[in-house]
Amino acid sequence: MNIDGDNGIPDNDVVLTTRSRLARNLADHPFLNRASDMQSALVMQTAQRVLLDAPLSEKTLWMDLDELTPLDRSLLVERHLISRHHSESSLHRGVAISSDEHMSIMVNEEDHLRIQVIQRGSRLDETFEQLMRIDALLEQQLDYAFHDQWGYLSVCPTNVGTGIRFSVMVHLPALRITNELAKVQRAAKELHLVVRGYYGEGSESTGQIYQVSNQVTLGRTEEEIQEEFSKSIIPALIDYERSARNVLMKKNSMLLDDRIQRAYSVLCSARLLKVDEAMKLLSRVRLGASLGHVDCSIQTIDELLVQVQPAHLNQQAQSTLSDNDELEYRALIVRNTLSQQ
C-alpha cells in the first residue's frame, strides 16, 4: 500500500526522507587518512572548481567550512547537509549545496567526495536517478580512483565497490510501543543493513526516528542494490510499522489516543522544553497526525523536528541563548507553530 501524505509526499506517514549517496575519491591524490594539510587543500581546490562549474543543480552554493561559524556548521548538521565528523574535522573541507537543499556534496569528509541527494518521503528511484546524473557529470571532469577488480576505492572498506549507500529516515513509534523493534533490528542485521540514530553514525535514536541503510557495496551493481532497497527493504519497513499501528488501534486504541492527546496538550501549553522531550512528544503527535487523531499536518511536525534543534533556535533568536532561554524559546516556537494549525 502506498500513501500520498501531505502535499503528495509518498509514504511520509513512516518515511521522513530518502537519501542516495556516493563515496568517491580522486585518483593520484592520497586518501585523507594519509594526506598532508597541503594535499587536502589541493583536493578541495580541485573539487570546488568542478562543483561550481558543472551544471549540477539550478543553483549550487559553495561553503568553506573553515570560514563558517560553529553555529553555521551546526545548522548544516541539523539539516543533514553535512555530518558531525565533517563539521568537526580539522582538514580543509567544504560543501556544495543546491539551493533547494536536495543535493549536498561534502568535500574532504571521510572520502574526497560524499555526494548525496535527499528527498522527503519514499522517493528512492528519484534520488537514485538524480545521483547518477550528478556523478556522471562529475566523472567527465574528475579522474576517480577506480580498480578493475575492486571498483571505486574508498578509505572505508564498506564503501569499496560501487561506493553507493541508500538510506531512509523512518518513524517507528508503533514498533517500539509493541516491543517489535528489536526483531526488526535483528532482521536488518541479517540483511546487512545498518540501523542508526537521527544523525546517522554514532548517534542515538531520538523520537523513535531511525536511519536505515545498506552496508555492503562490493560485488553488486548500483542498480541491483537500489532495486533491492527500493522494492524490498523500504516496503517491508513501512509494512511492519503500519501493521504495528493497526494492532495498537485494534487492541489499545484508547491508550494510544491518550498518549497522543497528552503529548499534544503538553506541546501546546509547555513553557519550557528540553530538546529530547520535544522530540519525544513531537514523535507521538506525528503518529497522531498520521492516524488522523490530531488536526496537524505531518509536514508541520517534520519541520518542527528540525526547528527545535539548538542551532536553529539560536539562529531564529538571532542571539546566543542561555540554557534556560533555549528551553523557553523552544517551547515558544512549538506553541506558536501548533496554534496556527
C-alpha positions in Angstrom: 0.0 0.0 0.0 1.3 3.5 -0.9 0.0 6.6 0.9 0.4 10.0 -0.5 0.6 12.2 2.5 1.0 16.0 2.9 1.5 17.7 -0.5 1.5 14.3 -2.2 4.7 13.1 -0.4 4.7 9.3 -0.7 4.6 7.2 2.4 5.5 10.1 4.7 3.5 8.6 7.5 6.5 6.4 8.1 9.3 7.7 5.9 10.6 11.2 6.6 13.3 11.3 4.0 15.1 9.1 1.5 18.8 9.5 0.7 21.1 8.2 -2.1 24.8 8.8 -1.5 28.0 8.0 -3.3 31.6 7.9 -1.9 34.2 8.9 -4.4 38.0 9.7 -4.3 40.3 11.3 -6.7 43.0 9.4 -8.5 46.6 10.4 -7.9 45.6 12.0 -4.6 46.2 10.3 -1.2 43.3 9.2 0.9 42.5 11.7 3.6 43.8 9.5 6.4 47.3 9.8 4.7 47.0 13.3 3.2 49.0 16.2 4.4 47.5 19.6 5.0 48.6 20.8 1.6 47.3 17.7 -0.2 43.9 18.0 1.4 43.8 21.7 0.4 44.6 20.7 -3.2 41.7 18.2 -3.2 39.3 20.9 -2.0 40.5 23.5 -4.6 40.1 20.9 -7.4 36.7 19.8 -6.2 35.4 23.4 -5.6 36.3 24.4 -9.2 34.5 21.5 -10.8 31.5 21.6 -8.4 30.8 25.2 -9.2 31.4 24.8 -13.0 29.3 21.7 -13.6 25.5 22.1 -14.1 24.7 20.0 -11.0 21.6 22.0 -10.0 19.7 25.2 -10.9 21.9 27.0 -8.3 24.8 25.5 -6.4 26.2 27.2 -3.3 29.7 26.6 -2.0 30.7 26.9 1.6 34.2 26.6 3.0 33.6 25.1 6.5 36.7 26.9 7.9 35.1 30.2 7.1 31.8 29.3 8.8 31.0 30.0 12.4 30.3 27.0 14.7 26.6 27.9 14.7 26.5 27.8 10.9 28.2 24.4 10.8 25.8 23.1 13.4 22.9 24.4 11.3 24.2 22.3 8.4 24.5 19.2 10.6 20.9 19.7 11.9 19.6 19.9 8.4 21.5 16.7 7.5 23.6 18.5 4.8 26.9 17.7 6.4 27.9 15.1 9.0 29.1 15.8 12.6 32.5 14.4 11.5 32.7 16.8 8.6 31.7 19.7 10.9 34.4 18.9 13.5 37.3 17.8 11.3 40.5 19.8 11.2 41.0 19.2 7.5 40.5 21.7 4.7 36.9 21.0 3.8 33.8 22.4 2.2 30.4 21.5 0.9 28.4 22.3 -2.3 24.7 22.6 -1.7 21.8 23.1 -4.1 19.5 26.0 -3.3 16.6 23.6 -2.6 18.9 21.5 -0.3 18.1 18.3 -2.2 21.8 17.9 -3.2 24.8 18.3 -1.0 28.4 17.2 -1.8 30.8 17.1 1.2 34.4 17.6 0.2 37.1 16.0 2.5 34.7 14.4 4.9 35.9 10.7 5.2 36.4 10.4 1.4 37.4 13.2 -1.0 33.7 13.4 -2.1 30.5 12.4 -0.5 27.7 13.1 -3.0 24.1 12.8 -1.6 20.6 13.5 -2.8 17.8 13.8 -0.3 14.0 13.9 -0.8 11.1 13.9 1.5 9.1 10.7 1.8 9.8 7.4 0.0 11.5 8.5 -3.2 14.5 6.2 -3.8 14.0 5.9 -7.5 14.0 9.7 -7.9 17.0 10.3 -5.6 19.0 7.5 -7.3 18.3 8.9 -10.8 19.4 12.4 -9.7 22.5 11.0 -8.0 23.6 9.1 -11.1 23.2 12.2 -13.2 25.4 14.2 -10.9 28.0 11.5 -10.7 28.2 11.2 -14.5 28.7 15.0 -14.8 31.5 15.0 -12.2 33.2 12.0 -13.7 33.5 13.9 -17.0 35.8 16.3 -15.3 37.3 14.4 -12.4 39.5 11.3 -12.5 38.1 8.9 -9.9 40.2 6.4 -8.0 39.0 3.1 -9.6 40.3 -0.5 -9.6 39.3 -3.0 -12.3 38.7 -5.7 -9.7 37.5 -3.8 -6.6 35.6 -0.9 -8.3 35.6 2.6 -6.8 38.1 2.9 -4.0 37.4 4.3 -0.6 39.1 4.8 2.8 36.2 2.9 4.3 36.1 -0.9 3.3 32.3 -1.0 3.3 32.2 1.7 0.6 34.6 -0.1 -1.8 32.9 -1.3 -5.0 30.0 0.8 -6.1 30.5 3.3 -3.2 26.7 3.7 -3.0 24.7 3.9 0.1 20.9 4.1 0.3 19.2 5.2 3.5 15.7 6.0 4.8 14.8 8.1 7.8 11.9 6.2 9.3 9.5 6.9 12.1 8.8 3.6 14.0 6.9 4.5 17.2 4.4 1.6 17.0 7.1 -1.0 16.6 8.7 0.5 19.7 5.5 0.5 21.7 4.6 -3.1 20.7 8.2 -4.3 21.5 8.7 -5.5 17.9 11.5 -3.1 17.1 14.2 -5.5 18.4 13.0 -8.1 15.9 13.2 -5.7 13.0 16.7 -4.6 14.1 17.9 -8.3 14.2 16.3 -8.9 10.7 18.1 -5.8 9.4 21.4 -7.0 10.7 20.9 -10.4 8.9 20.2 -8.4 5.7 23.5 -6.5 6.1 21.6 -3.3 6.9 22.7 -0.7 9.5 20.3 0.9 11.9 21.5 4.3 13.3 20.1 7.2 15.1 18.7 10.6 14.0 22.1 12.0 13.0 23.5 8.8 11.5 26.7 7.1 12.6 27.4 7.4 16.3 24.1 9.0 17.1 21.2 7.7 19.2 17.6 7.4 18.1 15.5 10.4 19.1 11.7 10.4 19.0 11.7 6.8 17.6 13.3 8.0 14.4 15.9 5.8 12.8 18.2 5.8 9.8 18.3 2.5 8.0 20.9 2.0 5.2 22.7 -0.7 3.2 26.2 -1.7 4.4 27.9 -3.6 1.6 28.6 -2.1 -1.8 31.1 -4.6 -3.2 30.2 -7.3 -5.8 26.9 -5.8 -6.9 25.9 -3.1 -9.3 24.3 0.2 -8.2 21.1 -0.9 -9.9 20.9 -4.2 -8.1 21.4 -2.6 -4.7 18.9 0.1 -5.5 16.3 -2.4 -6.7 16.5 -4.5 -3.5 16.4 -1.4 -1.3 13.5 0.2 -3.2 11.4 -2.9 -3.8 12.1 -5.0 -0.7 13.7 -3.1 2.2 11.7 0.1 2.2 8.3 -1.6 1.7 9.0 -4.1 4.4 9.9 -1.4 6.9 6.7 0.5 6.0 4.5 -2.6 6.3 6.0 -3.6 9.7 5.3 -0.2 11.2 1.8 0.1 9.7 0.9 -3.4 10.9 2.1 -2.4 14.4 -0.1 0.7 14.2 -3.1 -1.4 13.2 -2.5 -3.7 16.2 -2.4 -0.7 18.5 -5.6 0.8 17.0 -7.4 -2.5 17.5 -6.2 -3.6 20.9 -5.3 -0.3 22.7 -7.0 2.5 20.8 -7.9 4.4 24.0 -4.4 4.2 25.5 -2.8 5.1 22.2 -5.1 8.2 21.8 -4.5 9.2 25.4 -0.7 9.2 24.7 -1.1 11.3 21.6 -3.5 13.8 23.1 -1.4 14.2 26.3 1.7 14.9 24.1 -0.2 17.4 22.0 -1.6 19.2 25.1 1.9 19.5 26.7 3.4 20.9 23.5 0.5 23.4 23.2 1.0 24.7 26.7 4.5 24.0 27.9 6.7 27.0 28.8 10.0 25.1 29.0 11.1 22.2 26.7 14.3 20.3 26.5 15.2 19.1 23.0 14.9 15.4 23.9 11.5 15.9 25.5 10.3 18.0 22.5 11.4 15.2 20.1 9.7 12.5 22.1 6.4 14.5 22.3 6.6 15.5 18.6 7.1 11.9 17.8 3.8 11.0 19.5 2.0 13.8 17.8 3.4 12.8 14.4 1.9 9.3 15.0 -1.4 11.0 15.8 -1.2 13.1 12.7 -0.6 10.0 10.5 -3.6 8.3 12.1 -5.9 11.4 11.9 -6.1 11.8 15.7 -4.8 15.4 15.7 -5.6 18.3 13.4 -2.0 18.9 12.4 0.0 18.0 9.3 2.9 15.6 9.2 5.0 18.1 7.3 4.5 20.7 10.1 5.8 18.2 12.7 8.7 17.3 10.5 9.7 20.9 10.2 9.4 21.3 14.0 11.7 18.3 14.5 14.4 20.5 12.8 13.4 23.9 14.2 13.6 22.7 17.9 17.3 21.8 17.5 19.7 24.1 19.3 21.4 25.8 16.4 18.1 26.5 14.7 16.8 28.1 17.9 19.8 30.3 18.2 19.5 31.3 14.5 15.9 32.2 14.9 16.5 34.2 18.1 19.4 35.9 16.4 21.4 35.6 19.6 23.3 33.1 21.7 20.7 31.7 24.0 21.5 30.7 27.6 20.4 27.2 28.6 17.3 28.4 30.2 16.4 30.8 27.4 16.8 27.9 25.0 14.2 25.9 26.9 11.8 28.8 26.9 12.4 29.7 23.2 11.9 26.1 22.1 8.5 25.9 23.9 7.5 29.2 22.4 8.3 28.1 18.8 6.3 24.9 19.3 3.3 26.6 20.8 3.2 29.3 18.1 3.5 26.8 15.3 0.8 24.4 16.6 -1.6 27.3 17.4 -1.6 28.1 13.6 -2.7 24.6 12.6 
